[in-house]
Amino acid sequence: MTRRRSRRPMHERGEDIAGALAKAKRALLSQVPRSEPKKPVHDWWSANQARLAMSAHQQIAPTAPLVSTFQAVAAPRPGQRKVRPEQSMLRQWVDAAQDTMSSARAMFDEYETFVAWQGWALGGLRSEGGDPRSDDDWGFDDGVSSWLLHELVPTPSSLPDIGPLSPIDQDLIAAYALRLVGHERGVWLGEDQVPELGGHGSPDEGCLPEWASEACLADRFQGSEARMNLVPVAPDAAEAYIARHHSHLPVMNRRGLLFALGVRYGGRLVCVGAVNTPTGRWSQPERVVELTRVASDGTMRGSSSMLVSRVIDALPMVAPRRATTAPPLLVTYSLTSEEGATYRALRDKGLRPVRAVGGRAPAGARSRSDVSLARVAKVRWEAGAGAGDADADWSLV
């Protein structure tokens, strides 16, 4: 007689609920006769997957936070629209940009750097056996390499799509890094344009933040290999990113977090969003999902709309989370002082302004805090099958 092996609980074996649900869906589809269409099964699964995930969560890991289940359920997967496999190679250019900028900052005030910069910028020094060469792609004026800048400010020896770099090319990179340091310190070296990054990058707006200058250099390194890509983001990473980049409310609500999503450009995050169970009072909260935070570093136009579009698509995966006949609803808010450009761009996705929400004193756990911006007037946006009608002529925005 063969002794049957006892199996440990799924969460102790390191398997996630999303994986188990995927196996169950495949098994269900395999039972459909070949002569019958599988679309009704797909439709049923799409309508019930969030409820099934919640049921499995309550049975398998009832004390675990909801994000431990729904992060995997709603995560973007390779092959889906705007989702590509991670390219680990691109991370090295982010690291290289940080290393190059660190070296440029350390050498910026040194006398030999000043001499090398003057030689490069004025074309007064020639390299042995080398002719003057310009590189319009880097946005510099014609200059003669001194072969000194890249020795003072170490740079990568090759770049994607380009291959090995000559000393002259490396001097161009080193010069760009030094100019970025100048922008950080308000010392404007030349008239070259640095991208506008969330209100930074010009003398009128103040000095360029260090993270922004590193982003500029990383983007140049990655070249055409870089693309915006939807990715799941761990709660700790999302919380840190929102604390750094959210303009009005840099505190992420960890309580009730369902999933966090990001947009990665090459090897760096450019936008992060957090999706929670509803924070307000709803008669059927299990059908409501709230997009509580969207934070962007301002370097990639369209990244916020790309992220919110995916959140709308993921609505059936996370709500309703219990048996209910009410249609699912996504809700989010913008301040009346904001243009709401990100949300406006998603009108075709069904996102619309529904009503104005007046400011009021914070209640409950936030009664002594203004962190929630409860006193600020807002516009409520809704999407999904349960969304209300847009206000007439979109006059709220």
TIPANU-783173 format. One record per residue (C-alpha): residue number from 0; residue in three letters; x, y, z. Coordinates in steps of 0.25 Angstrom, whole numbers. Layout:
num NUM | residuo Ala | X X | Y Y | Z Z
...
//
This chain:
num 0 | residuo Met | X 0 | Y 0 | Z 0
num 1 | residuo Thr | X 6 | Y 13 | Z -4
num 2 | residuo Arg | X 6 | Y 24 | Z 7
num 3 | residuo Arg | X 1 | Y 37 | Z 3
num 4 | residuo Arg | X 10 | Y 49 | Z 5
num 5 | residuo Ser | X 3 | Y 60 | Z 14
num 6 | residuo Arg | X 4 | Y 73 | Z 7
num 7 | residuo Arg | X 7 | Y 86 | Z 15
num 8 | residuo Pro | X -3 | Y 98 | Z 13
num 9 | residuo Met | X -1 | Y 106 | Z 1
num 10 | residuo His | X 5 | Y 118 | Z 7
num 11 | residuo Glu | X 15 | Y 110 | Z 15
num 12 | residuo Arg | X 20 | Y 104 | Z 1
num 13 | residuo Gly | X 23 | Y 118 | Z -4
num 14 | residuo Glu | X 11 | Y 118 | Z -15
num 15 | residuo Asp | X 3 | Y 130 | Z -17
num 16 | residuo Ile | X -12 | Y 130 | Z -18
num 17 | residuo Ala | X -11 | Y 136 | Z -32
num 18 | residuo Gly | X -4 | Y 124 | Z -37
num 19 | residuo Ala | X -14 | Y 115 | Z -31
num 20 | residuo Leu | X -25 | Y 123 | Z -37
num 21 | residuo Ala | X -18 | Y 122 | Z -51
num 22 | residuo Lys | X -17 | Y 107 | Z -49
num 23 | residuo Ala | X -32 | Y 106 | Z -46
num 24 | residuo Lys | X -36 | Y 114 | Z -58
num 25 | residuo Arg | X -27 | Y 105 | Z -67
num 26 | residuo Ala | X -34 | Y 93 | Z -61
num 27 | residuo Leu | X -47 | Y 99 | Z -63
num 28 | residuo Leu | X -45 | Y 102 | Z -77
num 29 | residuo Ser | X -39 | Y 88 | Z -80
num 30 | residuo Gln | X -53 | Y 82 | Z -76
num 31 | residuo Val | X -60 | Y 90 | Z -87
num 32 | residuo Pro | X -63 | Y 80 | Z -99
num 33 | residuo Arg | X -56 | Y 84 | Z -112
num 34 | residuo Ser | X -69 | Y 86 | Z -119
num 35 | residuo Glu | X -73 | Y 96 | Z -109
num 36 | residuo Pro | X -69 | Y 111 | Z -108
num 37 | residuo Lys | X -60 | Y 115 | Z -97
num 38 | residuo Lys | X -64 | Y 129 | Z -96
num 39 | residuo Pro | X -75 | Y 127 | Z -86
num 40 | residuo Val | X -65 | Y 121 | Z -77
num 41 | residuo His | X -55 | Y 133 | Z -79
num 42 | residuo Asp | X -66 | Y 143 | Z -76
num 43 | residuo Trp | X -71 | Y 136 | Z -64
num 44 | residuo Trp | X -57 | Y 135 | Z -59
num 45 | residuo Ser | X -54 | Y 150 | Z -62
num 46 | residuo Ala | X -67 | Y 154 | Z -54
num 47 | residuo Asn | X -63 | Y 145 | Z -42
num 48 | residuo Gln | X -48 | Y 145 | Z -41
num 49 | residuo Ala | X -48 | Y 156 | Z -30
num 50 | residuo Arg | X -58 | Y 149 | Z -21
num 51 | residuo Leu | X -51 | Y 136 | Z -23
num 52 | residuo Ala | X -37 | Y 142 | Z -19
num 53 | residuo Met | X -44 | Y 148 | Z -7
num 54 | residuo Ser | X -50 | Y 135 | Z -3
num 55 | residuo Ala | X -36 | Y 128 | Z -5
num 56 | residuo His | X -30 | Y 139 | Z 3
num 57 | residuo Gln | X -39 | Y 137 | Z 15
num 58 | residuo Gln | X -37 | Y 122 | Z 15
num 59 | residuo Ile | X -22 | Y 122 | Z 13
num 60 | residuo Ala | X -16 | Y 134 | Z 19
num 61 | residuo Pro | X -27 | Y 142 | Z 27
num 62 | residuo Thr | X -18 | Y 150 | Z 35
num 63 | residuo Ala | X -9 | Y 154 | Z 23
num 64 | residuo Pro | X -11 | Y 168 | Z 17
num 65 | residuo Leu | X -20 | Y 168 | Z 5
num 66 | residuo Val | X -8 | Y 173 | Z -4
num 67 | residuo Ser | X -1 | Y 160 | Z -2
num 68 | residuo Thr | X -12 | Y 154 | Z -11
num 69 | residuo Phe | X -17 | Y 165 | Z -20
num 70 | residuo Gln | X -4 | Y 170 | Z -24
num 71 | residuo Ala | X -1 | Y 157 | Z -31
num 72 | residuo Val | X -15 | Y 156 | Z -36
num 73 | residuo Ala | X -15 | Y 170 | Z -43
num 74 | residuo Ala | X 0 | Y 170 | Z -47
num 75 | residuo Pro | X 3 | Y 173 | Z -61
num 76 | residuo Arg | X 8 | Y 161 | Z -69
num 77 | residuo Pro | X 18 | Y 160 | Z -81
num 78 | residuo Gly | X 10 | Y 160 | Z -94
num 79 | residuo Gln | X -1 | Y 169 | Z -89
num 80 | residuo Arg | X -2 | Y 183 | Z -95
num 81 | residuo Lys | X 9 | Y 193 | Z -90
num 82 | residuo Val | X 16 | Y 181 | Z -83
num 83 | residuo Arg | X 29 | Y 176 | Z -87
num 84 | residuo Pro | X 39 | Y 166 | Z -80
num 85 | residuo Glu | X 48 | Y 173 | Z -71
num 86 | residuo Gln | X 62 | Y 176 | Z -78
num 87 | residuo Ser | X 72 | Y 175 | Z -67
num 88 | residuo Met | X 83 | Y 181 | Z -76
num 89 | residuo Leu | X 76 | Y 194 | Z -75
num 90 | residuo Arg | X 78 | Y 195 | Z -60
num 91 | residuo Gln | X 93 | Y 196 | Z -62
num 92 | residuo Trp | X 91 | Y 210 | Z -69
num 93 | residuo Val | X 83 | Y 215 | Z -57
num 94 | residuo Asp | X 95 | Y 211 | Z -48
num 95 | residuo Ala | X 105 | Y 216 | Z -58
num 96 | residuo Ala | X 98 | Y 230 | Z -58
num 97 | residuo Gln | X 98 | Y 230 | Z -43
num 98 | residuo Asp | X 113 | Y 227 | Z -42
num 99 | residuo Thr | X 116 | Y 237 | Z -53
num 100 | residuo Met | X 108 | Y 248 | Z -46
num 101 | residuo Ser | X 115 | Y 245 | Z -33
num 102 | residuo Ser | X 128 | Y 246 | Z -39
num 103 | residuo Ala | X 124 | Y 259 | Z -46
num 104 | residuo Arg | X 119 | Y 265 | Z -33
num 105 | residuo Ala | X 132 | Y 261 | Z -26
num 106 | residuo Met | X 141 | Y 268 | Z -37
num 107 | residuo Phe | X 133 | Y 280 | Z -40
num 108 | residuo Asp | X 140 | Y 290 | Z -32
num 109 | residuo Glu | X 154 | Y 285 | Z -34
num 110 | residuo Tyr | X 164 | Y 293 | Z -42
num 111 | residuo Glu | X 168 | Y 282 | Z -52
num 112 | residuo Thr | X 153 | Y 280 | Z -55
num 113 | residuo Phe | X 152 | Y 295 | Z -58
num 114 | residuo Val | X 164 | Y 295 | Z -67
num 115 | residuo Ala | X 159 | Y 282 | Z -75
num 116 | residuo Trp | X 146 | Y 288 | Z -76
num 117 | residuo Gln | X 151 | Y 301 | Z -82
num 118 | residuo Gly | X 160 | Y 293 | Z -92
num 119 | residuo Trp | X 148 | Y 285 | Z -96
num 120 | residuo Ala | X 138 | Y 296 | Z -97
num 121 | residuo Leu | X 147 | Y 306 | Z -105
num 122 | residuo Gly | X 154 | Y 295 | Z -114
num 123 | residuo Gly | X 168 | Y 299 | Z -109
num 124 | residuo Leu | X 173 | Y 286 | Z -107
num 125 | residuo Arg | X 174 | Y 274 | Z -117
num 126 | residuo Ser | X 176 | Y 259 | Z -114
num 127 | residuo Glu | X 188 | Y 252 | Z -120
num 128 | residuo Gly | X 184 | Y 248 | Z -135
num 129 | residuo Gly | X 170 | Y 252 | Z -133
num 130 | residuo Asp | X 162 | Y 262 | Z -140
num 131 | residuo Pro | X 151 | Y 271 | Z -134
num 132 | residuo Arg | X 138 | Y 264 | Z -134
num 133 | residuo Ser | X 124 | Y 269 | Z -130
num 134 | residuo Asp | X 112 | Y 260 | Z -126
num 135 | residuo Asp | X 99 | Y 266 | Z -128
num 136 | residuo Asp | X 92 | Y 255 | Z -121
num 137 | residuo Trp | X 98 | Y 260 | Z -108
num 138 | residuo Gly | X 93 | Y 274 | Z -111
num 139 | residuo Phe | X 107 | Y 281 | Z -110
num 140 | residuo Asp | X 114 | Y 291 | Z -118
num 141 | residuo Asp | X 126 | Y 287 | Z -127
num 142 | residuo Gly | X 138 | Y 285 | Z -118
num 143 | residuo Val | X 151 | Y 278 | Z -118
num 144 | residuo Ser | X 154 | Y 267 | Z -108
num 145 | residuo Ser | X 164 | Y 269 | Z -98
num 146 | residuo Trp | X 164 | Y 255 | Z -93
num 147 | residuo Leu | X 164 | Y 260 | Z -79
num 148 | residuo Leu | X 149 | Y 261 | Z -76
num 149 | residuo His | X 146 | Y 246 | Z -76
num 150 | residuo Glu | X 159 | Y 243 | Z -68
num 151 | residuo Leu | X 154 | Y 253 | Z -57
num 152 | residuo Val | X 140 | Y 248 | Z -58
num 153 | residuo Pro | X 139 | Y 233 | Z -61
num 154 | residuo Thr | X 129 | Y 230 | Z -72
num 155 | residuo Pro | X 124 | Y 217 | Z -78
num 156 | residuo Ser | X 132 | Y 211 | Z -89
num 157 | residuo Ser | X 121 | Y 207 | Z -97
num 158 | residuo Leu | X 106 | Y 210 | Z -99
num 159 | residuo Pro | X 94 | Y 202 | Z -105
num 160 | residuo Asp | X 92 | Y 203 | Z -120
num 161 | residuo Ile | X 105 | Y 210 | Z -121
num 162 | residuo Gly | X 115 | Y 201 | Z -116
num 163 | residuo Pro | X 129 | Y 205 | Z -111
num 164 | residuo Leu | X 132 | Y 219 | Z -109
num 165 | residuo Ser | X 144 | Y 227 | Z -113
num 166 | residuo Pro | X 151 | Y 236 | Z -103
num 167 | residuo Ile | X 144 | Y 248 | Z -110
num 168 | residuo Asp | X 130 | Y 242 | Z -108
num 169 | residuo Gln | X 134 | Y 240 | Z -93
num 170 | residuo Asp | X 138 | Y 254 | Z -92
num 171 | residuo Leu | X 124 | Y 258 | Z -97
num 172 | residuo Ile | X 117 | Y 250 | Z -87
num 173 | residuo Ala | X 126 | Y 255 | Z -76
num 174 | residuo Ala | X 124 | Y 270 | Z -80
num 175 | residuo Tyr | X 109 | Y 267 | Z -80
num 176 | residuo Ala | X 110 | Y 261 | Z -66
num 177 | residuo Leu | X 117 | Y 274 | Z -62
num 178 | residuo Arg | X 107 | Y 283 | Z -68
num 179 | residuo Leu | X 96 | Y 275 | Z -60
num 180 | residuo Val | X 104 | Y 278 | Z -47
num 181 | residuo Gly | X 104 | Y 292 | Z -51
num 182 | residuo His | X 89 | Y 292 | Z -52
num 183 | residuo Glu | X 88 | Y 285 | Z -39
num 184 | residuo Arg | X 96 | Y 297 | Z -32
num 185 | residuo Gly | X 90 | Y 308 | Z -41
num 186 | residuo Val | X 103 | Y 310 | Z -49
num 187 | residuo Trp | X 98 | Y 310 | Z -63
num 188 | residuo Leu | X 110 | Y 305 | Z -72
num 189 | residuo Gly | X 105 | Y 309 | Z -86
num 190 | residuo Glu | X 92 | Y 310 | Z -92
num 191 | residuo Asp | X 89 | Y 296 | Z -94
num 192 | residuo Gln | X 75 | Y 291 | Z -91
num 193 | residuo Val | X 72 | Y 282 | Z -79
num 194 | residuo Pro | X 58 | Y 275 | Z -80
num 195 | residuo Glu | X 47 | Y 282 | Z -71
num 196 | residuo Leu | X 45 | Y 272 | Z -60
num 197 | residuo Gly | X 33 | Y 274 | Z -51
num 198 | residuo Gly | X 36 | Y 289 | Z -51
num 199 | residuo His | X 51 | Y 288 | Z -49
num 200 | residuo Gly | X 62 | Y 290 | Z -59
num 201 | residuo Ser | X 62 | Y 305 | Z -61
num 202 | residuo Pro | X 68 | Y 317 | Z -54
num 203 | residuo Asp | X 54 | Y 323 | Z -51
num 204 | residuo Glu | X 50 | Y 310 | Z -45
num 205 | residuo Gly | X 62 | Y 307 | Z -36
num 206 | residuo Cys | X 73 | Y 297 | Z -36
num 207 | residuo Leu | X 72 | Y 283 | Z -43
num 208 | residuo Pro | X 70 | Y 272 | Z -32
num 209 | residuo Glu | X 80 | Y 262 | Z -32
num 210 | residuo Trp | X 70 | Y 251 | Z -35
num 211 | residuo Ala | X 66 | Y 259 | Z -47
num 212 | residuo Ser | X 80 | Y 260 | Z -53
num 213 | residuo Glu | X 83 | Y 246 | Z -51
num 214 | residuo Ala | X 70 | Y 243 | Z -59
num 215 | residuo Cys | X 74 | Y 252 | Z -70
num 216 | residuo Leu | X 88 | Y 244 | Z -71
num 217 | residuo Ala | X 81 | Y 231 | Z -70
num 218 | residuo Asp | X 71 | Y 234 | Z -81
num 219 | residuo Arg | X 83 | Y 238 | Z -90
num 220 | residuo Phe | X 90 | Y 225 | Z -87
num 221 | residuo Gln | X 79 | Y 216 | Z -90
num 222 | residuo Gly | X 75 | Y 222 | Z -104
num 223 | residuo Ser | X 65 | Y 215 | Z -112
num 224 | residuo Glu | X 66 | Y 203 | Z -103
num 225 | residuo Ala | X 57 | Y 210 | Z -93
num 226 | residuo Arg | X 42 | Y 209 | Z -93
num 227 | residuo Met | X 31 | Y 211 | Z -83
num 228 | residuo Asn | X 27 | Y 198 | Z -77
num 229 | residuo Leu | X 16 | Y 195 | Z -67
num 230 | residuo Val | X 21 | Y 187 | Z -55
num 231 | residuo Pro | X 17 | Y 183 | Z -41
num 232 | residuo Val | X 23 | Y 191 | Z -30
num 233 | residuo Ala | X 25 | Y 185 | Z -16
num 234 | residuo Pro | X 18 | Y 193 | Z -5
num 235 | residuo Asp | X 31 | Y 198 | Z 2
num 236 | residuo Ala | X 36 | Y 203 | Z -11
num 237 | residuo Ala | X 23 | Y 210 | Z -15
num 238 | residuo Glu | X 23 | Y 216 | Z -1
num 239 | residuo Ala | X 37 | Y 222 | Z -3
num 240 | residuo Tyr | X 34 | Y 227 | Z -17
num 241 | residuo Ile | X 21 | Y 234 | Z -13
num 242 | residuo Ala | X 28 | Y 240 | Z -1
num 243 | residuo Arg | X 38 | Y 246 | Z -10
num 244 | residuo His | X 30 | Y 250 | Z -22
num 245 | residuo His | X 15 | Y 253 | Z -19
num 246 | residuo Ser | X 13 | Y 267 | Z -20
num 247 | residuo His | X 1 | Y 269 | Z -9
num 248 | residuo Leu | X 0 | Y 256 | Z -1
num 249 | residuo Pro | X 14 | Y 249 | Z 1
num 250 | residuo Val | X 8 | Y 239 | Z 10
num 251 | residuo Met | X 3 | Y 225 | Z 5
num 252 | residuo Asn | X -8 | Y 219 | Z 12
num 253 | residuo Arg | X -3 | Y 205 | Z 15
num 254 | residuo Arg | X -16 | Y 200 | Z 21
num 255 | residuo Gly | X -26 | Y 194 | Z 11
num 256 | residuo Leu | X -15 | Y 194 | Z 0
num 257 | residuo Leu | X -19 | Y 185 | Z -11
num 258 | residuo Phe | X -8 | Y 187 | Z -21
num 259 | residuo Ala | X 3 | Y 197 | Z -25
num 260 | residuo Leu | X 6 | Y 199 | Z -40
num 261 | residuo Gly | X 18 | Y 206 | Z -47
num 262 | residuo Val | X 23 | Y 211 | Z -60
num 263 | residuo Arg | X 37 | Y 208 | Z -62
num 264 | residuo Tyr | X 45 | Y 215 | Z -73
num 265 | residuo Gly | X 57 | Y 207 | Z -76
num 266 | residuo Gly | X 63 | Y 203 | Z -63
num 267 | residuo Arg | X 56 | Y 214 | Z -54
num 268 | residuo Leu | X 42 | Y 217 | Z -48
num 269 | residuo Val | X 36 | Y 229 | Z -54
num 270 | residuo Cys | X 22 | Y 228 | Z -48
num 271 | residuo Val | X 15 | Y 220 | Z -37
num 272 | residuo Gly | X 1 | Y 218 | Z -33
num 273 | residuo Ala | X -6 | Y 212 | Z -21
num 274 | residuo Val | X -20 | Y 205 | Z -21
num 275 | residuo Asn | X -27 | Y 203 | Z -8
num 276 | residuo Thr | X -41 | Y 198 | Z -2
num 277 | residuo Pro | X -49 | Y 211 | Z -1
num 278 | residuo Thr | X -46 | Y 221 | Z 10
num 279 | residuo Gly | X -60 | Y 227 | Z 10
num 280 | residuo Arg | X -73 | Y 222 | Z 15
num 281 | residuo Trp | X -80 | Y 213 | Z 4
num 282 | residuo Ser | X -92 | Y 205 | Z 5
num 283 | residuo Gln | X -85 | Y 193 | Z -2
num 284 | residuo Pro | X -70 | Y 196 | Z 0
num 285 | residuo Glu | X -67 | Y 182 | Z -6
num 286 | residuo Arg | X -70 | Y 187 | Z -20
num 287 | residuo Val | X -62 | Y 200 | Z -19
num 288 | residuo Val | X -47 | Y 202 | Z -22
num 289 | residuo Glu | X -40 | Y 215 | Z -19
num 290 | residuo Leu | X -28 | Y 220 | Z -26
num 291 | residuo Thr | X -22 | Y 228 | Z -15
num 292 | residuo Arg | X -9 | Y 232 | Z -20
num 293 | residuo Val | X -2 | Y 235 | Z -33
num 294 | residuo Ala | X 12 | Y 240 | Z -32
num 295 | residuo Ser | X 21 | Y 244 | Z -44
num 296 | residuo Asp | X 35 | Y 250 | Z -45
num 297 | residuo Gly | X 31 | Y 258 | Z -57
num 298 | residuo Thr | X 41 | Y 252 | Z -66
num 299 | residuo Met | X 32 | Y 244 | Z -76
num 300 | residuo Arg | X 20 | Y 251 | Z -82
num 301 | residuo Gly | X 8 | Y 241 | Z -82
num 302 | residuo Ser | X 13 | Y 232 | Z -71
num 303 | residuo Ser | X 2 | Y 235 | Z -61
num 304 | residuo Ser | X -9 | Y 233 | Z -72
num 305 | residuo Met | X -3 | Y 220 | Z -76
num 306 | residuo Leu | X -3 | Y 216 | Z -61
num 307 | residuo Val | X -17 | Y 220 | Z -58
num 308 | residuo Ser | X -22 | Y 213 | Z -71
num 309 | residuo Arg | X -17 | Y 200 | Z -66
num 310 | residuo Val | X -23 | Y 202 | Z -52
num 311 | residuo Ile | X -37 | Y 204 | Z -60
num 312 | residuo Asp | X -34 | Y 191 | Z -67
num 313 | residuo Ala | X -31 | Y 184 | Z -54
num 314 | residuo Leu | X -44 | Y 188 | Z -47
num 315 | residuo Pro | X -51 | Y 174 | Z -50
num 316 | residuo Met | X -39 | Y 167 | Z -44
num 317 | residuo Val | X -40 | Y 174 | Z -30
num 318 | residuo Ala | X -55 | Y 178 | Z -29
num 319 | residuo Pro | X -65 | Y 173 | Z -25
num 320 | residuo Arg | X -58 | Y 165 | Z -14
num 321 | residuo Arg | X -71 | Y 158 | Z -9
num 322 | residuo Ala | X -84 | Y 153 | Z -14
num 323 | residuo Thr | X -91 | Y 165 | Z -19
num 324 | residuo Thr | X -100 | Y 168 | Z -31
num 325 | residuo Ala | X -95 | Y 183 | Z -31
num 326 | residuo Pro | X -86 | Y 187 | Z -42
num 327 | residuo Pro | X -71 | Y 190 | Z -39
num 328 | residuo Leu | X -67 | Y 204 | Z -37
num 329 | residuo Leu | X -53 | Y 211 | Z -38
num 330 | residuo Val | X -53 | Y 225 | Z -31
num 331 | residuo Thr | X -41 | Y 235 | Z -30
num 332 | residuo Tyr | X -40 | Y 250 | Z -27
num 333 | residuo Ser | X -33 | Y 262 | Z -32
num 334 | residuo Leu | X -32 | Y 276 | Z -25
num 335 | residuo Thr | X -41 | Y 287 | Z -31
num 336 | residuo Ser | X -28 | Y 295 | Z -32
num 337 | residuo Glu | X -22 | Y 284 | Z -42
num 338 | residuo Glu | X -25 | Y 283 | Z -57
num 339 | residuo Gly | X -27 | Y 268 | Z -56
num 340 | residuo Ala | X -19 | Y 266 | Z -69
num 341 | residuo Thr | X -16 | Y 251 | Z -66
num 342 | residuo Tyr | X -31 | Y 248 | Z -64
num 343 | residuo Arg | X -36 | Y 256 | Z -75
num 344 | residuo Ala | X -27 | Y 248 | Z -85
num 345 | residuo Leu | X -35 | Y 236 | Z -80
num 346 | residuo Arg | X -49 | Y 240 | Z -85
num 347 | residuo Asp | X -49 | Y 229 | Z -95
num 348 | residuo Lys | X -46 | Y 219 | Z -84
num 349 | residuo Gly | X -59 | Y 223 | Z -77
num 350 | residuo Leu | X -53 | Y 232 | Z -66
num 351 | residuo Arg | X -61 | Y 244 | Z -63
num 352 | residuo Pro | X -63 | Y 255 | Z -53
num 353 | residuo Val | X -76 | Y 252 | Z -45
num 354 | residuo Arg | X -78 | Y 263 | Z -35
num 355 | residuo Ala | X -71 | Y 273 | Z -26
num 356 | residuo Val | X -67 | Y 269 | Z -12
num 357 | residuo Gly | X -66 | Y 281 | Z -2
num 358 | residuo Gly | X -55 | Y 282 | Z 8
num 359 | residuo Arg | X -58 | Y 277 | Z 22
num 360 | residuo Ala | X -51 | Y 275 | Z 36
num 361 | residuo Pro | X -44 | Y 261 | Z 36
num 362 | residuo Ala | X -51 | Y 251 | Z 45
num 363 | residuo Gly | X -48 | Y 238 | Z 51
num 364 | residuo Ala | X -33 | Y 234 | Z 52
num 365 | residuo Arg | X -30 | Y 247 | Z 44
num 366 | residuo Ser | X -37 | Y 256 | Z 53
num 367 | residuo Arg | X -25 | Y 263 | Z 58
num 368 | residuo Ser | X -17 | Y 263 | Z 45
num 369 | residuo Asp | X -18 | Y 271 | Z 32
num 370 | residuo Val | X -9 | Y 260 | Z 25
num 371 | residuo Ser | X -22 | Y 255 | Z 18
num 372 | residuo Leu | X -25 | Y 269 | Z 11
num 373 | residuo Ala | X -39 | Y 267 | Z 16
num 374 | residuo Arg | X -42 | Y 282 | Z 17
num 375 | residuo Val | X -38 | Y 284 | Z 2
num 376 | residuo Ala | X -49 | Y 284 | Z -9
num 377 | residuo Lys | X -48 | Y 273 | Z -19
num 378 | residuo Val | X -54 | Y 266 | Z -31
num 379 | residuo Arg | X -58 | Y 252 | Z -31
num 380 | residuo Trp | X -55 | Y 244 | Z -43
num 381 | residuo Glu | X -62 | Y 230 | Z -46
num 382 | residuo Ala | X -60 | Y 219 | Z -55
num 383 | residuo Gly | X -65 | Y 205 | Z -57
num 384 | residuo Ala | X -79 | Y 199 | Z -59
num 385 | residuo Gly | X -84 | Y 205 | Z -46
num 386 | residuo Ala | X -79 | Y 219 | Z -49
num 387 | residuo Gly | X -89 | Y 231 | Z -49
num 388 | residuo Asp | X -92 | Y 241 | Z -60
num 389 | residuo Ala | X -82 | Y 252 | Z -63
num 390 | residuo Asp | X -86 | Y 266 | Z -60
num 391 | residuo Ala | X -92 | Y 274 | Z -71
num 392 | residuo Asp | X -81 | Y 279 | Z -81
num 393 | residuo Trp | X -70 | Y 274 | Z -71
num 394 | residuo Ser | X -72 | Y 288 | Z -64
num 395 | residuo Leu | X -65 | Y 283 | Z -51
num 396 | residuo Val | X -52 | Y 282 | Z -58
//
